């Protein structure tokens, strides 16, 4: 195809494209972009026309951000489809068109040939908290601080304003560290973008087989997305990325922390409540609640122990020989005391007590639990219990343990 | 052979169609109201702080004798399990005869900043389990833990094995240090003390951003370009918006619980390495002796299968079953395949025990 013919085709396609786009816009919002508007400005115009999308504004914003990039991409690829750039070799031409398509006119130079970074930065919506957003929001403040000749911030601090000066120094240092960390992070994102095109070419080569060829712009874009995700994943699971990501998160957090401290200082000077004070209240409240809950549990355990003790004494009384048989009057007391000290007996008591908490079908009180488990076995004094009898008592409790 | 065969006129038509759909679609978007979610009827059973325990009501009475409690993650809203009428794990479980309860954690605010994993696991979950068990007059209930809620369920089942009859984990991370776990790789370089001390609660927007950047091109751009294809289909558009709402409708994370989760699970990998304590209670997966059904998704980018699979070698039970689902972390609840396969698999497995 001659260069002249190719250019004519391309212009004709562009004109058709523009006319149809204008029609579509006119139908949707009642007006069309000005005829002489370059396509990328037309997109901006479009964004404004669709600015208010009611309750779905957030989604509409994201849709527009994605569509803007995709339309640019299609525009770039249409040129290749018309044969404008095929001299470089078919695959290379499409890759170049794709690469070029991501470079939106007027975009930051840092985003050149770096579509992944462009996507991370371009994602819109309320509350988006990417690394770039915080940096962009704070950059003017720190730039102004530098411009205003705050060179004293570099000097040793002394005198009345010593603390403030030191704090500002720390704040500036934190921001500088953050920007440095962000630079390393962005370098890795750029690496993943570059790698995406290499993987894309490999994937394209695989499509040379009959029946697997790409026949639409969308399919071509989707193939690049697969390549981009693969490239990003390679970078993102690396040890290098772990270090760089950790550094950028930590540096960003230090900047936030420094800003918070400054806001707190101002708040304190103005007699306003601060985050630290509120945290302190919340912490105390939380500790109180824990104490309360623990006290509740302790009280319940204490009550249970009381019940167990009372029960033991009742059992001992039942077990006590008739008055005609002479026994030392202190014996039961001694026996109870010794029973409590013998490990197996305690274990047994614990096993009996457990279902009261764990099992609700046994009833709501300890006595109900005992009854449900077979009063006769429980009725035997612990000190007289034979191994078989003990098993009989504790079996239901163990069911609960299993 | 040239790998690309794009006809210029077809390419132009494709571009025009895209623009026309986009323009018309904005009209549809404007006309749409807020989307609703959670269609299955439910009743509130128990409430504590911001937590609400619900019991779902099916069309018929449950036939299962043991109730099932779903413990969802803290990082998203639990209505994903009952997103809409034709995409509802809960509805399908009810249809199978299960008696389903769900913990809704609510939206923590700064007053919840000092909630710890001890509060969540030994406190909230334990009390919910007790409430459900008491209502049904049973000693043990079935516990279904999802994602982070699955990790919590593992801890709970290890500490209180006497309270759990069967344990089901869905897309649950167990080994946090497998090489393909992107999220884990990122958190391991983080100074989480500085992070929580500075932020207090971790803002939902920050969490969302982190999740989106796991697959930035797909989730920040390709998804919205795909949306253009369905802009003229009201039902599909509402489905998309419902999902979109769920993705971005996230609670902030209680600071102390987040700190501990990142330190002990993501950084320390203590579920696998040992040494995990929740409050004053030691967690050991070996103490999980009840039957376990571990369900995970083959294409899960948040919890890769490699993170879920190791459960088998660490639990104490001999009755361990795995279900590998062909789909992703979200698809396991909402895809058509999920509706057909997951609830019946859970029900059948429970029925055999």
HADDOCK unambig.tbl for C-alpha pairs under 7 A between the chains (distance, minus, plus):
assign (segid A and resid 17 and name CA) (segid B and resid 12 and name CA) 6.92 0.50 0.50
assign (segid A and resid 17 and name CA) (segid B and resid 16 and name CA) 6.32 0.50 0.50
assign (segid A and resid 20 and name CA) (segid B and resid 16 and name CA) 6.47 0.50 0.50
assign (segid A and resid 21 and name CA) (segid B and resid 16 and name CA) 6.72 0.50 0.50
assign (segid A and resid 21 and name CA) (segid B and resid 19 and name CA) 6.23 0.50 0.50
assign (segid A and resid 21 and name CA) (segid B and resid 20 and name CA) 6.92 0.50 0.50
assign (segid A and resid 24 and name CA) (segid B and resid 20 and name CA) 5.15 0.50 0.50
assign (segid A and resid 24 and name CA) (segid B and resid 23 and name CA) 6.03 0.50 0.50
assign (segid A and resid 25 and name CA) (segid B and resid 23 and name CA) 5.82 0.50 0.50
assign (segid A and resid 28 and name CA) (segid B and resid 23 and name CA) 5.60 0.50 0.50
assign (segid A and resid 28 and name CA) (segid B and resid 24 and name CA) 5.66 0.50 0.50
assign (segid A and resid 28 and name CA) (segid B and resid 27 and name CA) 6.62 0.50 0.50
assign (segid A and resid 53 and name CA) (segid B and resid 29 and name CA) 6.46 0.50 0.50
assign (segid A and resid 53 and name CA) (segid B and resid 30 and name CA) 4.54 0.50 0.50
assign (segid A and resid 54 and name CA) (segid B and resid 30 and name CA) 5.23 0.50 0.50
assign (segid A and resid 55 and name CA) (segid B and resid 33 and name CA) 6.13 0.50 0.50
assign (segid A and resid 55 and name CA) (segid B and resid 34 and name CA) 6.43 0.50 0.50
assign (segid A and resid 56 and name CA) (segid B and resid 29 and name CA) 6.36 0.50 0.50
assign (segid A and resid 56 and name CA) (segid B and resid 30 and name CA) 6.70 0.50 0.50
assign (segid A and resid 62 and name CA) (segid B and resid 224 and name CA) 6.82 0.50 0.50
assign (segid A and resid 63 and name CA) (segid B and resid 224 and name CA) 5.04 0.50 0.50
assign (segid A and resid 63 and name CA) (segid B and resid 225 and name CA) 6.95 0.50 0.50
assign (segid A and resid 66 and name CA) (segid B and resid 221 and name CA) 4.84 0.50 0.50
assign (segid A and resid 66 and name CA) (segid B and resid 224 and name CA) 5.80 0.50 0.50
assign (segid A and resid 66 and name CA) (segid B and resid 225 and name CA) 6.01 0.50 0.50
assign (segid A and resid 67 and name CA) (segid B and resid 225 and name CA) 5.93 0.50 0.50
assign (segid A and resid 74 and name CA) (segid B and resid 15 and name CA) 6.54 0.50 0.50
assign (segid A and resid 78 and name CA) (segid B and resid 8 and name CA) 6.94 0.50 0.50
assign (segid A and resid 78 and name CA) (segid B and resid 11 and name CA) 6.59 0.50 0.50
assign (segid A and resid 78 and name CA) (segid B and resid 12 and name CA) 6.81 0.50 0.50
assign (segid A and resid 81 and name CA) (segid B and resid 6 and name CA) 6.36 0.50 0.50
assign (segid A and resid 81 and name CA) (segid B and resid 7 and name CA) 6.59 0.50 0.50
assign (segid A and resid 81 and name CA) (segid B and resid 8 and name CA) 4.85 0.50 0.50
assign (segid A and resid 82 and name CA) (segid B and resid 8 and name CA) 5.25 0.50 0.50
assign (segid A and resid 90 and name CA) (segid B and resid 2 and name CA) 6.93 0.50 0.50
assign (segid A and resid 116 and name CA) (segid B and resid 217 and name CA) 6.61 0.50 0.50
assign (segid A and resid 119 and name CA) (segid B and resid 217 and name CA) 6.78 0.50 0.50
assign (segid A and resid 119 and name CA) (segid B and resid 220 and name CA) 6.50 0.50 0.50
assign (segid A and resid 119 and name CA) (segid B and resid 221 and name CA) 6.96 0.50 0.50
assign (segid A and resid 120 and name CA) (segid B and resid 216 and name CA) 6.79 0.50 0.50
assign (segid A and resid 123 and name CA) (segid B and resid 220 and name CA) 6.33 0.50 0.50
assign (segid A and resid 127 and name CA) (segid B and resid 205 and name CA) 5.89 0.50 0.50
assign (segid A and resid 128 and name CA) (segid B and resid 205 and name CA) 6.09 0.50 0.50
assign (segid A and resid 128 and name CA) (segid B and resid 209 and name CA) 6.72 0.50 0.50
assign (segid A and resid 129 and name CA) (segid B and resid 205 and name CA) 6.34 0.50 0.50
assign (segid A and resid 129 and name CA) (segid B and resid 206 and name CA) 5.51 0.50 0.50
assign (segid A and resid 129 and name CA) (segid B and resid 209 and name CA) 6.27 0.50 0.50
assign (segid A and resid 130 and name CA) (segid B and resid 209 and name CA) 6.47 0.50 0.50
assign (segid A and resid 204 and name CA) (segid B and resid 3 and name CA) 6.05 0.50 0.50
assign (segid A and resid 205 and name CA) (segid B and resid 3 and name CA) 6.47 0.50 0.50
assign (segid A and resid 207 and name CA) (segid B and resid 3 and name CA) 4.94 0.50 0.50
assign (segid A and resid 208 and name CA) (segid B and resid 1 and name CA) 5.21 0.50 0.50
assign (segid A and resid 208 and name CA) (segid B and resid 2 and name CA) 5.58 0.50 0.50
assign (segid A and resid 208 and name CA) (segid B and resid 3 and name CA) 3.95 0.50 0.50
assign (segid A and resid 209 and name CA) (segid B and resid 1 and name CA) 6.86 0.50 0.50
assign (segid A and resid 213 and name CA) (segid B and resid 3 and name CA) 4.82 0.50 0.50
assign (segid A and resid 213 and name CA) (segid B and resid 4 and name CA) 5.48 0.50 0.50
assign (segid A and resid 213 and name CA) (segid B and resid 5 and name CA) 6.49 0.50 0.50
assign (segid A and resid 214 and name CA) (segid B and resid 3 and name CA) 6.17 0.50 0.50
assign (segid A and resid 214 and name CA) (segid B and resid 4 and name CA) 4.69 0.50 0.50
assign (segid A and resid 214 and name CA) (segid B and resid 5 and name CA) 5.89 0.50 0.50
assign (segid A and resid 214 and name CA) (segid B and resid 6 and name CA) 6.99 0.50 0.50
assign (segid A and resid 215 and name CA) (segid B and resid 4 and name CA) 6.14 0.50 0.50
assign (segid A and resid 215 and name CA) (segid B and resid 5 and name CA) 4.94 0.50 0.50
assign (segid A and resid 215 and name CA) (segid B and resid 6 and name CA) 4.60 0.50 0.50
assign (segid A and resid 216 and name CA) (segid B and resid 6 and name CA) 5.65 0.50 0.50
assign (segid A and resid 216 and name CA) (segid B and resid 11 and name CA) 6.44 0.50 0.50
assign (segid A and resid 217 and name CA) (segid B and resid 11 and name CA) 6.35 0.50 0.50
assign (segid A and resid 225 and name CA) (segid B and resid 217 and name CA) 6.38 0.50 0.50
assign (segid A and resid 225 and name CA) (segid B and resid 218 and name CA) 6.75 0.50 0.50
assign (segid A and resid 229 and name CA) (segid B and resid 215 and name CA) 6.40 0.50 0.50
assign (segid A and resid 229 and name CA) (segid B and resid 217 and name CA) 6.61 0.50 0.50
assign (segid A and resid 236 and name CA) (segid B and resid 182 and name CA) 6.45 0.50 0.50
assign (segid A and resid 237 and name CA) (segid B and resid 180 and name CA) 6.44 0.50 0.50
assign (segid A and resid 237 and name CA) (segid B and resid 182 and name CA) 5.31 0.50 0.50
assign (segid A and resid 237 and name CA) (segid B and resid 185 and name CA) 6.11 0.50 0.50
assign (segid A and resid 242 and name CA) (segid B and resid 185 and name CA) 5.66 0.50 0.50
assign (segid A and resid 242 and name CA) (segid B and resid 186 and name CA) 5.11 0.50 0.50
assign (segid A and resid 242 and name CA) (segid B and resid 188 and name CA) 6.96 0.50 0.50
assign (segid A and resid 242 and name CA) (segid B and resid 189 and name CA) 5.68 0.50 0.50
assign (segid A and resid 243 and name CA) (segid B and resid 189 and name CA) 5.67 0.50 0.50
assign (segid A and resid 245 and name CA) (segid B and resid 186 and name CA) 6.23 0.50 0.50
assign (segid A and resid 245 and name CA) (segid B and resid 189 and name CA) 6.98 0.50 0.50
assign (segid A and resid 246 and name CA) (segid B and resid 186 and name CA) 6.61 0.50 0.50
assign (segid A and resid 246 and name CA) (segid B and resid 189 and name CA) 4.13 0.50 0.50
assign (segid A and resid 246 and name CA) (segid B and resid 190 and name CA) 4.57 0.50 0.50
assign (segid A and resid 249 and name CA) (segid B and resid 190 and name CA) 6.70 0.50 0.50
assign (segid A and resid 250 and name CA) (segid B and resid 190 and name CA) 6.30 0.50 0.50
assign (segid A and resid 250 and name CA) (segid B and resid 191 and name CA) 6.13 0.50 0.50
assign (segid A and resid 253 and name CA) (segid B and resid 195 and name CA) 6.08 0.50 0.50
assign (segid A and resid 253 and name CA) (segid B and resid 198 and name CA) 6.87 0.50 0.50
assign (segid A and resid 257 and name CA) (segid B and resid 198 and name CA) 5.41 0.50 0.50
assign (segid A and resid 282 and name CA) (segid B and resid 111 and name CA) 5.47 0.50 0.50
assign (segid A and resid 283 and name CA) (segid B and resid 114 and name CA) 6.19 0.50 0.50
assign (segid A and resid 286 and name CA) (segid B and resid 114 and name CA) 6.58 0.50 0.50
assign (segid A and resid 358 and name CA) (segid B and resid 139 and name CA) 6.41 0.50 0.50
assign (segid A and resid 359 and name CA) (segid B and resid 138 and name CA) 6.98 0.50 0.50
assign (segid A and resid 359 and name CA) (segid B and resid 139 and name CA) 4.98 0.50 0.50
assign (segid A and resid 360 and name CA) (segid B and resid 134 and name CA) 5.70 0.50 0.50
assign (segid A and resid 360 and name CA) (segid B and resid 137 and name CA) 5.91 0.50 0.50
assign (segid A and resid 360 and name CA) (segid B and resid 138 and name CA) 6.91 0.50 0.50
assign (segid A and resid 360 and name CA) (segid B and resid 139 and name CA) 6.85 0.50 0.50
assign (segid A and resid 361 and name CA) (segid B and resid 137 and name CA) 5.13 0.50 0.50
assign (segid A and resid 361 and name CA) (segid B and resid 138 and name CA) 6.46 0.50 0.50
assign (segid A and resid 400 and name CA) (segid B and resid 139 and name CA) 6.59 0.50 0.50
assign (segid A and resid 400 and name CA) (segid B and resid 162 and name CA) 5.45 0.50 0.50
assign (segid A and resid 401 and name CA) (segid B and resid 162 and name CA) 4.50 0.50 0.50
assign (segid A and resid 402 and name CA) (segid B and resid 161 and name CA) 6.96 0.50 0.50
assign (segid A and resid 402 and name CA) (segid B and resid 162 and name CA) 5.52 0.50 0.50
